[in-house]
């Protein structure tokens, strides 16, 4: 797994690639939580993810809870259909902000 972080309009965009599973969840968690320590506006771009396990979902939920506690903003963007299906099946689509693109999430971050 590779994780890239860029910043656009004050929002840190975390872009992991590959699989988020038990063997990569710790690296994913370190990357996400490390970014939260320096920015309270976070978008995770899922365009490069082809699989996410419950370990990866746990990291996403932890990040959302931490940012809520910090009065931050947290959104998920560019989610492939099969990854969105996992979030929908788990009910996470009801508790997390999911947008088709960063452009469409910009008003949420203002």
Phi and psi in radians as a Rosetta constraint file:
Dihedral C 1 N 2 CA 2 C 2 CIRCULARHARMONIC -2.115 0.35
Dihedral N 2 CA 2 C 2 N 3 CIRCULARHARMONIC 2.504 0.35
Dihedral C 2 N 3 CA 3 C 3 CIRCULARHARMONIC -2.253 0.35
Dihedral N 3 CA 3 C 3 N 4 CIRCULARHARMONIC 2.167 0.35
Dihedral C 3 N 4 CA 4 C 4 CIRCULARHARMONIC -1.991 0.35
Dihedral N 4 CA 4 C 4 N 5 CIRCULARHARMONIC 2.517 0.35
Dihedral C 4 N 5 CA 5 C 5 CIRCULARHARMONIC -2.242 0.35
Dihedral N 5 CA 5 C 5 N 6 CIRCULARHARMONIC 2.249 0.35
Dihedral C 5 N 6 CA 6 C 6 CIRCULARHARMONIC -2.214 0.35
Dihedral N 6 CA 6 C 6 N 7 CIRCULARHARMONIC 2.930 0.35
Dihedral C 6 N 7 CA 7 C 7 CIRCULARHARMONIC -2.215 0.35
Dihedral N 7 CA 7 C 7 N 8 CIRCULARHARMONIC 2.309 0.35
Dihedral C 7 N 8 CA 8 C 8 CIRCULARHARMONIC -2.427 0.35
Dihedral N 8 CA 8 C 8 N 9 CIRCULARHARMONIC 2.215 0.35
Dihedral C 8 N 9 CA 9 C 9 CIRCULARHARMONIC 0.921 0.35
Dihedral N 9 CA 9 C 9 N 10 CIRCULARHARMONIC 0.654 0.35
Dihedral C 9 N 10 CA 10 C 10 CIRCULARHARMONIC 1.388 0.35
Dihedral N 10 CA 10 C 10 N 11 CIRCULARHARMONIC 0.048 0.35
Dihedral C 10 N 11 CA 11 C 11 CIRCULARHARMONIC -1.836 0.35
Dihedral N 11 CA 11 C 11 N 12 CIRCULARHARMONIC 2.226 0.35
Dihedral C 11 N 12 CA 12 C 12 CIRCULARHARMONIC -1.395 0.35
Dihedral N 12 CA 12 C 12 N 13 CIRCULARHARMONIC 2.143 0.35
Dihedral C 12 N 13 CA 13 C 13 CIRCULARHARMONIC -1.865 0.35
Dihedral N 13 CA 13 C 13 N 14 CIRCULARHARMONIC 1.969 0.35
Dihedral C 13 N 14 CA 14 C 14 CIRCULARHARMONIC -1.672 0.35
Dihedral N 14 CA 14 C 14 N 15 CIRCULARHARMONIC 2.163 0.35
Dihedral C 14 N 15 CA 15 C 15 CIRCULARHARMONIC -2.162 0.35
Dihedral N 15 CA 15 C 15 N 16 CIRCULARHARMONIC 1.663 0.35
Dihedral C 15 N 16 CA 16 C 16 CIRCULARHARMONIC -1.416 0.35
Dihedral N 16 CA 16 C 16 N 17 CIRCULARHARMONIC 2.765 0.35
Dihedral C 16 N 17 CA 17 C 17 CIRCULARHARMONIC -2.384 0.35
Dihedral N 17 CA 17 C 17 N 18 CIRCULARHARMONIC 2.605 0.35
Dihedral C 17 N 18 CA 18 C 18 CIRCULARHARMONIC 1.744 0.35
Dihedral N 18 CA 18 C 18 N 19 CIRCULARHARMONIC -2.416 0.35
Dihedral C 18 N 19 CA 19 C 19 CIRCULARHARMONIC -1.910 0.35
Dihedral N 19 CA 19 C 19 N 20 CIRCULARHARMONIC 2.443 0.35
Dihedral C 19 N 20 CA 20 C 20 CIRCULARHARMONIC -1.918 0.35
Dihedral N 20 CA 20 C 20 N 21 CIRCULARHARMONIC 1.776 0.35
Dihedral C 20 N 21 CA 21 C 21 CIRCULARHARMONIC -2.403 0.35
Dihedral N 21 CA 21 C 21 N 22 CIRCULARHARMONIC -2.938 0.35
Dihedral C 21 N 22 CA 22 C 22 CIRCULARHARMONIC -0.991 0.35
Dihedral N 22 CA 22 C 22 N 23 CIRCULARHARMONIC -0.672 0.35
Dihedral C 22 N 23 CA 23 C 23 CIRCULARHARMONIC -1.358 0.35
Dihedral N 23 CA 23 C 23 N 24 CIRCULARHARMONIC -0.330 0.35
Dihedral C 23 N 24 CA 24 C 24 CIRCULARHARMONIC -1.998 0.35
Dihedral N 24 CA 24 C 24 N 25 CIRCULARHARMONIC -0.106 0.35
Dihedral C 24 N 25 CA 25 C 25 CIRCULARHARMONIC -1.060 0.35
Dihedral N 25 CA 25 C 25 N 26 CIRCULARHARMONIC -0.643 0.35
Dihedral C 25 N 26 CA 26 C 26 CIRCULARHARMONIC -1.124 0.35
Dihedral N 26 CA 26 C 26 N 27 CIRCULARHARMONIC -0.753 0.35
Dihedral C 26 N 27 CA 27 C 27 CIRCULARHARMONIC -1.129 0.35
Dihedral N 27 CA 27 C 27 N 28 CIRCULARHARMONIC -0.694 0.35
Dihedral C 27 N 28 CA 28 C 28 CIRCULARHARMONIC -1.089 0.35
Dihedral N 28 CA 28 C 28 N 29 CIRCULARHARMONIC -0.822 0.35
Dihedral C 28 N 29 CA 29 C 29 CIRCULARHARMONIC -1.050 0.35
Dihedral N 29 CA 29 C 29 N 30 CIRCULARHARMONIC -0.808 0.35
Dihedral C 29 N 30 CA 30 C 30 CIRCULARHARMONIC -1.039 0.35
Dihedral N 30 CA 30 C 30 N 31 CIRCULARHARMONIC -0.749 0.35
Dihedral C 30 N 31 CA 31 C 31 CIRCULARHARMONIC -1.145 0.35
Dihedral N 31 CA 31 C 31 N 32 CIRCULARHARMONIC -0.771 0.35
Dihedral C 31 N 32 CA 32 C 32 CIRCULARHARMONIC -1.209 0.35
Dihedral N 32 CA 32 C 32 N 33 CIRCULARHARMONIC -0.895 0.35
Dihedral C 32 N 33 CA 33 C 33 CIRCULARHARMONIC -1.154 0.35
Dihedral N 33 CA 33 C 33 N 34 CIRCULARHARMONIC -0.608 0.35
Dihedral C 33 N 34 CA 34 C 34 CIRCULARHARMONIC -1.109 0.35
Dihedral N 34 CA 34 C 34 N 35 CIRCULARHARMONIC -0.646 0.35
Dihedral C 34 N 35 CA 35 C 35 CIRCULARHARMONIC -1.224 0.35
Dihedral N 35 CA 35 C 35 N 36 CIRCULARHARMONIC -0.687 0.35
Dihedral C 35 N 36 CA 36 C 36 CIRCULARHARMONIC -1.061 0.35
Dihedral N 36 CA 36 C 36 N 37 CIRCULARHARMONIC -0.566 0.35
Dihedral C 36 N 37 CA 37 C 37 CIRCULARHARMONIC -1.099 0.35
Dihedral N 37 CA 37 C 37 N 38 CIRCULARHARMONIC -0.400 0.35
Dihedral C 37 N 38 CA 38 C 38 CIRCULARHARMONIC -1.995 0.35
Dihedral N 38 CA 38 C 38 N 39 CIRCULARHARMONIC -0.103 0.35
Dihedral C 38 N 39 CA 39 C 39 CIRCULARHARMONIC -2.702 0.35
Dihedral N 39 CA 39 C 39 N 40 CIRCULARHARMONIC 2.345 0.35
Dihedral C 39 N 40 CA 40 C 40 CIRCULARHARMONIC -1.787 0.35
Dihedral N 40 CA 40 C 40 N 41 CIRCULARHARMONIC 0.255 0.35
Dihedral C 40 N 41 CA 41 C 41 CIRCULARHARMONIC -2.138 0.35
Dihedral N 41 CA 41 C 41 N 42 CIRCULARHARMONIC 1.911 0.35
Dihedral C 41 N 42 CA 42 C 42 CIRCULARHARMONIC -2.242 0.35
Dihedral N 42 CA 42 C 42 N 43 CIRCULARHARMONIC 2.348 0.35
Dihedral C 42 N 43 CA 43 C 43 CIRCULARHARMONIC -2.157 0.35
Dihedral N 43 CA 43 C 43 N 44 CIRCULARHARMONIC 2.293 0.35
Dihedral C 43 N 44 CA 44 C 44 CIRCULARHARMONIC -1.798 0.35
Dihedral N 44 CA 44 C 44 N 45 CIRCULARHARMONIC 2.109 0.35
Dihedral C 44 N 45 CA 45 C 45 CIRCULARHARMONIC -1.628 0.35
Dihedral N 45 CA 45 C 45 N 46 CIRCULARHARMONIC 2.094 0.35
Dihedral C 45 N 46 CA 46 C 46 CIRCULARHARMONIC -1.712 0.35
Dihedral N 46 CA 46 C 46 N 47 CIRCULARHARMONIC 0.222 0.35
Dihedral C 46 N 47 CA 47 C 47 CIRCULARHARMONIC -1.047 0.35
Dihedral N 47 CA 47 C 47 N 48 CIRCULARHARMONIC -0.483 0.35
Dihedral C 47 N 48 CA 48 C 48 CIRCULARHARMONIC -1.748 0.35
Dihedral N 48 CA 48 C 48 N 49 CIRCULARHARMONIC 0.137 0.35
Dihedral C 48 N 49 CA 49 C 49 CIRCULARHARMONIC -1.689 0.35
Dihedral N 49 CA 49 C 49 N 50 CIRCULARHARMONIC 2.261 0.35
Dihedral C 49 N 50 CA 50 C 50 CIRCULARHARMONIC -1.933 0.35
Dihedral N 50 CA 50 C 50 N 51 CIRCULARHARMONIC -0.085 0.35
Dihedral C 50 N 51 CA 51 C 51 CIRCULARHARMONIC -2.798 0.35
Dihedral N 51 CA 51 C 51 N 52 CIRCULARHARMONIC 2.424 0.35
Dihedral C 51 N 52 CA 52 C 52 CIRCULARHARMONIC -2.405 0.35
Dihedral N 52 CA 52 C 52 N 53 CIRCULARHARMONIC 2.277 0.35
Dihedral C 52 N 53 CA 53 C 53 CIRCULARHARMONIC -1.717 0.35
Dihedral N 53 CA 53 C 53 N 54 CIRCULARHARMONIC -3.136 0.35
Dihedral C 53 N 54 CA 54 C 54 CIRCULARHARMONIC -1.078 0.35
Dihedral N 54 CA 54 C 54 N 55 CIRCULARHARMONIC -0.510 0.35
Dihedral C 54 N 55 CA 55 C 55 CIRCULARHARMONIC -1.124 0.35
Dihedral N 55 CA 55 C 55 N 56 CIRCULARHARMONIC -0.681 0.35
Dihedral C 55 N 56 CA 56 C 56 CIRCULARHARMONIC -1.222 0.35
Dihedral N 56 CA 56 C 56 N 57 CIRCULARHARMONIC -0.692 0.35
Dihedral C 56 N 57 CA 57 C 57 CIRCULARHARMONIC -1.075 0.35
Dihedral N 57 CA 57 C 57 N 58 CIRCULARHARMONIC -0.667 0.35
Dihedral C 57 N 58 CA 58 C 58 CIRCULARHARMONIC -1.060 0.35
Dihedral N 58 CA 58 C 58 N 59 CIRCULARHARMONIC -0.733 0.35
Dihedral C 58 N 59 CA 59 C 59 CIRCULARHARMONIC -1.090 0.35
Dihedral N 59 CA 59 C 59 N 60 CIRCULARHARMONIC -0.765 0.35
Dihedral C 59 N 60 CA 60 C 60 CIRCULARHARMONIC -1.077 0.35
Dihedral N 60 CA 60 C 60 N 61 CIRCULARHARMONIC -0.771 0.35
Dihedral C 60 N 61 CA 61 C 61 CIRCULARHARMONIC -1.137 0.35
Dihedral N 61 CA 61 C 61 N 62 CIRCULARHARMONIC -0.732 0.35
Dihedral C 61 N 62 CA 62 C 62 CIRCULARHARMONIC -1.067 0.35
Dihedral N 62 CA 62 C 62 N 63 CIRCULARHARMONIC -0.732 0.35
Dihedral C 62 N 63 CA 63 C 63 CIRCULARHARMONIC -1.107 0.35
Dihedral N 63 CA 63 C 63 N 64 CIRCULARHARMONIC -0.769 0.35
Dihedral C 63 N 64 CA 64 C 64 CIRCULARHARMONIC -1.053 0.35
Dihedral N 64 CA 64 C 64 N 65 CIRCULARHARMONIC -0.762 0.35
Dihedral C 64 N 65 CA 65 C 65 CIRCULARHARMONIC -1.134 0.35
Dihedral N 65 CA 65 C 65 N 66 CIRCULARHARMONIC -0.737 0.35
Dihedral C 65 N 66 CA 66 C 66 CIRCULARHARMONIC -1.120 0.35
Dihedral N 66 CA 66 C 66 N 67 CIRCULARHARMONIC -0.759 0.35
Dihedral C 66 N 67 CA 67 C 67 CIRCULARHARMONIC -1.188 0.35
Dihedral N 67 CA 67 C 67 N 68 CIRCULARHARMONIC -0.608 0.35
Dihedral C 67 N 68 CA 68 C 68 CIRCULARHARMONIC -1.091 0.35
Dihedral N 68 CA 68 C 68 N 69 CIRCULARHARMONIC -0.768 0.35
Dihedral C 68 N 69 CA 69 C 69 CIRCULARHARMONIC -1.096 0.35
Dihedral N 69 CA 69 C 69 N 70 CIRCULARHARMONIC -0.512 0.35
Dihedral C 69 N 70 CA 70 C 70 CIRCULARHARMONIC -1.600 0.35
Dihedral N 70 CA 70 C 70 N 71 CIRCULARHARMONIC 0.114 0.35
Dihedral C 70 N 71 CA 71 C 71 CIRCULARHARMONIC 0.998 0.35
Dihedral N 71 CA 71 C 71 N 72 CIRCULARHARMONIC 0.636 0.35
Dihedral C 71 N 72 CA 72 C 72 CIRCULARHARMONIC -1.638 0.35
Dihedral N 72 CA 72 C 72 N 73 CIRCULARHARMONIC -2.992 0.35
Dihedral C 72 N 73 CA 73 C 73 CIRCULARHARMONIC -2.182 0.35
Dihedral N 73 CA 73 C 73 N 74 CIRCULARHARMONIC 2.411 0.35
Dihedral C 73 N 74 CA 74 C 74 CIRCULARHARMONIC -2.507 0.35
Dihedral N 74 CA 74 C 74 N 75 CIRCULARHARMONIC 2.218 0.35
Dihedral C 74 N 75 CA 75 C 75 CIRCULARHARMONIC -2.482 0.35
Dihedral N 75 CA 75 C 75 N 76 CIRCULARHARMONIC 2.731 0.35
Dihedral C 75 N 76 CA 76 C 76 CIRCULARHARMONIC -1.958 0.35
Dihedral N 76 CA 76 C 76 N 77 CIRCULARHARMONIC 2.363 0.35
Dihedral C 76 N 77 CA 77 C 77 CIRCULARHARMONIC -2.339 0.35
Dihedral N 77 CA 77 C 77 N 78 CIRCULARHARMONIC 2.835 0.35
Dihedral C 77 N 78 CA 78 C 78 CIRCULARHARMONIC 0.908 0.35
Dihedral N 78 CA 78 C 78 N 79 CIRCULARHARMONIC 0.831 0.35
Dihedral C 78 N 79 CA 79 C 79 CIRCULARHARMONIC -1.545 0.35
Dihedral N 79 CA 79 C 79 N 80 CIRCULARHARMONIC 2.110 0.35
Dihedral C 79 N 80 CA 80 C 80 CIRCULARHARMONIC -1.057 0.35
Dihedral N 80 CA 80 C 80 N 81 CIRCULARHARMONIC 2.690 0.35
Dihedral C 80 N 81 CA 81 C 81 CIRCULARHARMONIC -0.971 0.35
Dihedral N 81 CA 81 C 81 N 82 CIRCULARHARMONIC -0.744 0.35
Dihedral C 81 N 82 CA 82 C 82 CIRCULARHARMONIC -1.212 0.35
Dihedral N 82 CA 82 C 82 N 83 CIRCULARHARMONIC -0.520 0.35
Dihedral C 82 N 83 CA 83 C 83 CIRCULARHARMONIC -1.305 0.35
Dihedral N 83 CA 83 C 83 N 84 CIRCULARHARMONIC -0.709 0.35
Dihedral C 83 N 84 CA 84 C 84 CIRCULARHARMONIC -1.037 0.35
Dihedral N 84 CA 84 C 84 N 85 CIRCULARHARMONIC -0.658 0.35
Dihedral C 84 N 85 CA 85 C 85 CIRCULARHARMONIC -1.049 0.35
Dihedral N 85 CA 85 C 85 N 86 CIRCULARHARMONIC -0.648 0.35
Dihedral C 85 N 86 CA 86 C 86 CIRCULARHARMONIC -1.159 0.35
Dihedral N 86 CA 86 C 86 N 87 CIRCULARHARMONIC -0.761 0.35
Dihedral C 86 N 87 CA 87 C 87 CIRCULARHARMONIC -1.141 0.35
Dihedral N 87 CA 87 C 87 N 88 CIRCULARHARMONIC -0.667 0.35
Dihedral C 87 N 88 CA 88 C 88 CIRCULARHARMONIC -1.188 0.35
Dihedral N 88 CA 88 C 88 N 89 CIRCULARHARMONIC -0.765 0.35
Dihedral C 88 N 89 CA 89 C 89 CIRCULARHARMONIC -1.092 0.35
Dihedral N 89 CA 89 C 89 N 90 CIRCULARHARMONIC -0.605 0.35
Dihedral C 89 N 90 CA 90 C 90 CIRCULARHARMONIC -1.446 0.35
Dihedral N 90 CA 90 C 90 N 91 CIRCULARHARMONIC -0.160 0.35
Dihedral C 90 N 91 CA 91 C 91 CIRCULARHARMONIC 1.480 0.35
Dihedral N 91 CA 91 C 91 N 92 CIRCULARHARMONIC 0.038 0.35
Dihedral C 91 N 92 CA 92 C 92 CIRCULARHARMONIC -1.174 0.35
Dihedral N 92 CA 92 C 92 N 93 CIRCULARHARMONIC -0.403 0.35
Dihedral C 92 N 93 CA 93 C 93 CIRCULARHARMONIC -1.152 0.35
Dihedral N 93 CA 93 C 93 N 94 CIRCULARHARMONIC -0.304 0.35
Dihedral C 93 N 94 CA 94 C 94 CIRCULARHARMONIC -1.539 0.35
Dihedral N 94 CA 94 C 94 N 95 CIRCULARHARMONIC -0.382 0.35
Dihedral C 94 N 95 CA 95 C 95 CIRCULARHARMONIC -1.969 0.35
Dihedral N 95 CA 95 C 95 N 96 CIRCULARHARMONIC -0.174 0.35
Dihedral C 95 N 96 CA 96 C 96 CIRCULARHARMONIC -2.093 0.35
Dihedral N 96 CA 96 C 96 N 97 CIRCULARHARMONIC 2.632 0.35
Dihedral C 96 N 97 CA 97 C 97 CIRCULARHARMONIC -1.441 0.35
Dihedral N 97 CA 97 C 97 N 98 CIRCULARHARMONIC 2.129 0.35
Dihedral C 97 N 98 CA 98 C 98 CIRCULARHARMONIC -2.172 0.35
Dihedral N 98 CA 98 C 98 N 99 CIRCULARHARMONIC 2.210 0.35
Dihedral C 98 N 99 CA 99 C 99 CIRCULARHARMONIC -2.175 0.35
Dihedral N 99 CA 99 C 99 N 100 CIRCULARHARMONIC 2.592 0.35
Dihedral C 99 N 100 CA 100 C 100 CIRCULARHARMONIC -1.130 0.35
Dihedral N 100 CA 100 C 100 N 101 CIRCULARHARMONIC -0.464 0.35
Dihedral C 100 N 101 CA 101 C 101 CIRCULARHARMONIC -2.685 0.35
Dihedral N 101 CA 101 C 101 N 102 CIRCULARHARMONIC 2.889 0.35
Dihedral C 101 N 102 CA 102 C 102 CIRCULARHARMONIC -1.120 0.35
Dihedral N 102 CA 102 C 102 N 103 CIRCULARHARMONIC -0.707 0.35
Dihedral C 102 N 103 CA 103 C 103 CIRCULARHARMONIC -0.939 0.35
Dihedral N 103 CA 103 C 103 N 104 CIRCULARHARMONIC -0.734 0.35
Dihedral C 103 N 104 CA 104 C 104 CIRCULARHARMONIC -1.329 0.35
Dihedral N 104 CA 104 C 104 N 105 CIRCULARHARMONIC -0.244 0.35
Dihedral C 104 N 105 CA 105 C 105 CIRCULARHARMONIC -1.639 0.35
Dihedral N 105 CA 105 C 105 N 106 CIRCULARHARMONIC -0.148 0.35
Dihedral C 105 N 106 CA 106 C 106 CIRCULARHARMONIC -0.990 0.35
Dihedral N 106 CA 106 C 106 N 107 CIRCULARHARMONIC -0.721 0.35
Dihedral C 106 N 107 CA 107 C 107 CIRCULARHARMONIC -1.131 0.35
Dihedral N 107 CA 107 C 107 N 108 CIRCULARHARMONIC -0.519 0.35
Dihedral C 107 N 108 CA 108 C 108 CIRCULARHARMONIC -1.140 0.35
Dihedral N 108 CA 108 C 108 N 109 CIRCULARHARMONIC -0.611 0.35
Dihedral C 108 N 109 CA 109 C 109 CIRCULARHARMONIC -1.471 0.35
Dihedral N 109 CA 109 C 109 N 110 CIRCULARHARMONIC -0.141 0.35
